[in-house]
């Protein structure tokens, strides 16, 4: 029994915890439908699951804001994801933050 517990302890230490984040993408109004899909696909390729999507939209000349509520296991993905997202056409800014529980 003690051997099993010792092995389980080693195994559980290797499993990364689930981390919940909020990622806000602000962009050019005319690009909103395309960017929502593109960002979702990019997150999926990186193994990040979108739990929910919300946002705001103003007048045609105002930027939109998409809020992706995401679940991931690697807290160090933020710099890479923000870099890739800011390179997308129509993105004005990206914010990545922790969700408090």
Buried (B, 14 or more C-beta within 10 A) or exposed (E): EEEEEEEEEEEEEEEEEEBEBBBBBBBBBEBBEEBBEBBBEBBEEEEBEBEEEEBEEEEEEEBBBBBBBBBBEEEEBBEEBBEBBEEBEBBEEBEBEEEEE
